[in-house]
Amino acid sequence: MSQPRWRKLARAESRIAGARVTVAGVDEAGRGPLAGPVVAAAVVLDFSVDWTGLDDSKQLNAETRDDLYARVLLGARAFAWSVSGPRAIERDNIRRATLAAMLRSVRLLRLAPDCVLVDGLDVVPELECEQHALIDGDARCLSIAAASVLAKVVRDRIMRRLDRVWPQYGFAQHKGYGTPEHLAALREHGPCTIHRFTYAPVLELELELR
C-alpha cells in the first residue's frame, strides 16, 4: 500500500528542515483581492497525529477546509495568525504587509521554532532562526499546507463578517477578489473603506469618480 499523501508531505519537509525539534510552516491568504486584509498563519504540527486529507488549501473545498481548520486547532502543537489590513497594504505594499503579518504570526506561536518553512519566494525579515522559502510550499510541505488552511479559513470568515457591514459588494461570495460581480458593484457603489486604493481597478475607479 502506498503512503498517504500527508506522510509524503511530512517526509519531504523533514528532508528540507533536517532533524529539527520544532518546525513551523508559514503561509498567507489574500494577497490578490481588491478588498480586505491579508492573513498570515504559522503552524507547528504534531506528526504523531493522523493528518489524512490535509493539503494545499487551494485544492480543498470550503467544507473540507473548515473541517481541517478545526483539526489543526485541536491537533497542532502550536498555531497563530496575524492580519495586515488595507491601510497597511497601501502604506507598505502587499509584499511588506504580508511579510509583517508572517513575522507576527511566528512570534505569536507558543513554541519558538528552530526552523521556519515559508511558502513563496521570500523568507521573513527579522526572524533569527533558520528559514527556507519554498515555491509551491503549500503543495510540498505539510506544515505549510496547515498554515494555508488556517490563513484561508480565517480570512474567509473575516470577509463574511465584513459582508454584513457592506452587503452591496458581495464580499461573502467573492471574498474581495476582482470578479465581474465585484467590479460591477464597485462601479455602482464606489469603493468602501476596506478596499485597497492602491490596487489598479480601485485606483482607476477612484480617479474616475473625482
Disulfide bonds with the S-S distance in Angstrom:
none
